Amino acid sequence: MLFAVIQPNKLQAVREALNHAGVQRLTVIEAQGYGRQKGQSATYRGIEYRVNLLRKVTLEICVNDDFLDRTIETITSIARTGTEGCIGDGKIFVLPTLEAITIDDGQRGPGAV
């Protein structure tokens, strides 16, 4: 199970790249947060204010072991800003999945992913 937190403007490109890599199932969640960026300043009608929580998108992707590295490489290469990347490009978290069950037919295991 992968949780990838990326910039919203990279969502469409990441989705297309994942589809091309054979990863065709994912869940997208709108999120807000901050890390090393610590928010940013903005100006509205001449008044400067601080935005502490930045918009992000979280992708939840469950893949079989043979797709794990391919999925990570695809997300990191597409979600990265520029050649070196920048603070705020995102994070990927990998967790073990103990069981997968398809609700409609009750299939379990790797075939349910």
C-alpha positions as a Markdown table, in Angstrom:
| # | Residue | x | y | z |
|---|---|---|---|---|
| 1 | Met | 0.0 | 0.0 | 0.0 |
| 2 | Leu | 1.4 | 3.4 | -1.1 |
| 3 | Phe | 0.3 | 6.8 | 0.2 |
| 4 | Ala | 1.8 | 9.5 | -2.1 |
| 5 | Val | 1.3 | 13.1 | -1.1 |
| 6 | Ile | 1.9 | 15.3 | -4.2 |
| 7 | Gln | 1.1 | 18.8 | -5.5 |
| 8 | Pro | -2.3 | 19.1 | -7.0 |
| 9 | Asn | -1.0 | 20.4 | -10.3 |
| 10 | Lys | 0.9 | 17.1 | -10.8 |
| 11 | Leu | -2.1 | 14.9 | -10.4 |
| 12 | Gln | -3.1 | 14.5 | -14.0 |
| 13 | Ala | 0.4 | 13.8 | -15.2 |
| 14 | Val | 1.0 | 11.2 | -12.4 |
| 15 | Arg | -2.4 | 9.5 | -13.2 |
| 16 | Glu | -1.5 | 9.2 | -16.9 |
| 17 | Ala | 2.0 | 7.9 | -16.1 |
| 18 | Leu | 0.7 | 5.4 | -13.6 |
| 19 | Asn | -1.9 | 4.2 | -16.2 |
| 20 | His | 0.9 | 3.8 | -18.8 |
| 21 | Ala | 2.9 | 1.8 | -16.2 |
| 22 | Gly | 0.0 | -0.6 | -15.7 |
| 23 | Val | -1.2 | 0.8 | -12.4 |
| 24 | Gln | -4.9 | 1.4 | -13.1 |
| 25 | Arg | -6.5 | 1.6 | -9.6 |
| 26 | Leu | -6.0 | 4.4 | -7.2 |
| 27 | Thr | -7.9 | 6.6 | -4.8 |
| 28 | Val | -7.4 | 10.4 | -4.8 |
| 29 | Ile | -8.0 | 12.5 | -1.6 |
| 30 | Glu | -7.8 | 16.3 | -1.4 |
| 31 | Ala | -5.6 | 17.2 | 1.6 |
| 32 | Gln | -4.0 | 20.2 | 3.3 |
| 33 | Gly | -0.8 | 20.2 | 5.2 |
| 34 | Tyr | 2.7 | 21.5 | 5.5 |
| 35 | Gly | 6.2 | 20.1 | 6.0 |
| 36 | Arg | 9.5 | 22.0 | 5.5 |
| 37 | Gln | 7.6 | 24.6 | 3.6 |
| 38 | Lys | 5.8 | 25.9 | 6.7 |
| 39 | Gly | 3.1 | 27.5 | 4.7 |
| 40 | Gln | 3.5 | 30.6 | 2.5 |
| 41 | Ser | 2.6 | 34.3 | 2.4 |
| 42 | Ala | -0.1 | 35.7 | 0.1 |
| 43 | Thr | -1.6 | 39.1 | -0.6 |
| 44 | Tyr | -5.4 | 39.7 | -0.9 |
| 45 | Arg | -6.6 | 43.3 | -1.6 |
| 46 | Gly | -3.3 | 44.7 | -0.5 |
| 47 | Ile | -3.3 | 42.9 | 2.8 |
| 48 | Glu | -0.6 | 40.2 | 3.3 |
| 49 | Tyr | -1.6 | 37.1 | 5.2 |
| 50 | Arg | 0.0 | 33.7 | 5.9 |
| 51 | Val | -1.4 | 30.5 | 4.6 |
| 52 | Asn | -0.3 | 27.8 | 7.1 |
| 53 | Leu | -1.9 | 24.8 | 5.3 |
| 54 | Leu | -1.0 | 24.2 | 1.7 |
| 55 | Arg | -3.2 | 22.2 | -0.7 |
| 56 | Lys | -2.0 | 18.7 | -1.5 |
| 57 | Val | -3.4 | 15.6 | -3.1 |
| 58 | Thr | -3.0 | 12.2 | -1.5 |
| 59 | Leu | -3.0 | 9.1 | -3.7 |
| 60 | Glu | -3.8 | 5.7 | -2.1 |
| 61 | Ile | -2.5 | 2.9 | -4.3 |
| 62 | Cys | -2.5 | -0.8 | -3.4 |
| 63 | Val | -0.2 | -2.8 | -5.7 |
| 64 | Asn | 1.2 | -6.3 | -5.7 |
| 65 | Asp | 4.9 | -6.6 | -4.9 |
| 66 | Asp | 5.9 | -6.8 | -8.6 |
| 67 | Phe | 4.4 | -3.3 | -9.2 |
| 68 | Leu | 5.8 | -1.6 | -6.1 |
| 69 | Asp | 9.2 | -0.3 | -7.5 |
| 70 | Arg | 7.6 | 0.6 | -10.8 |
| 71 | Thr | 4.9 | 2.6 | -9.0 |
| 72 | Ile | 7.4 | 4.4 | -6.8 |
| 73 | Glu | 9.7 | 5.3 | -9.7 |
| 74 | Thr | 6.8 | 6.6 | -11.8 |
| 75 | Ile | 5.5 | 8.8 | -9.0 |
| 76 | Thr | 8.9 | 10.2 | -8.1 |
| 77 | Ser | 9.9 | 11.0 | -11.6 |
| 78 | Ile | 6.6 | 12.7 | -12.6 |
| 79 | Ala | 5.8 | 14.5 | -9.3 |
| 80 | Arg | 9.3 | 16.0 | -9.0 |
| 81 | Thr | 9.6 | 19.6 | -9.9 |
| 82 | Gly | 12.5 | 20.3 | -12.3 |
| 83 | Thr | 15.5 | 18.0 | -12.5 |
| 84 | Glu | 16.6 | 18.2 | -8.9 |
| 85 | Gly | 13.2 | 18.6 | -7.2 |
| 86 | Cys | 12.0 | 21.2 | -4.7 |
| 87 | Ile | 10.8 | 21.3 | -1.2 |
| 88 | Gly | 7.0 | 20.6 | -1.3 |
| 89 | Asp | 7.1 | 18.1 | -4.1 |
| 90 | Gly | 5.7 | 15.5 | -1.8 |
| 91 | Lys | 6.3 | 12.2 | 0.0 |
| 92 | Ile | 5.6 | 8.5 | -0.6 |
| 93 | Phe | 4.9 | 6.2 | 2.3 |
| 94 | Val | 4.9 | 2.4 | 1.8 |
| 95 | Leu | 3.0 | 0.2 | 4.2 |
| 96 | Pro | 2.4 | -3.6 | 4.2 |
| 97 | Thr | -1.0 | -4.8 | 3.2 |
| 98 | Leu | -2.1 | -7.8 | 5.3 |
| 99 | Glu | -5.1 | -8.7 | 3.2 |
| 100 | Ala | -7.1 | -7.5 | 0.1 |
| 101 | Ile | -10.7 | -8.6 | -0.4 |
| 102 | Thr | -13.0 | -7.7 | -3.3 |
| 103 | Ile | -16.4 | -6.8 | -1.9 |
| 104 | Asp | -18.5 | -7.9 | -4.9 |
| 105 | Asp | -17.2 | -11.5 | -5.2 |
| 106 | Gly | -15.2 | -12.0 | -2.0 |
| 107 | Gln | -12.0 | -12.8 | -3.8 |
| 108 | Arg | -9.0 | -12.6 | -1.4 |
| 109 | Gly | -5.2 | -12.1 | -1.9 |
| 110 | Pro | -3.2 | -10.7 | -4.7 |
| 111 | Gly | -6.0 | -11.3 | -7.2 |
| 112 | Ala | -8.2 | -8.9 | -5.3 |
| 113 | Val | -5.7 | -6.1 | -5.7 |
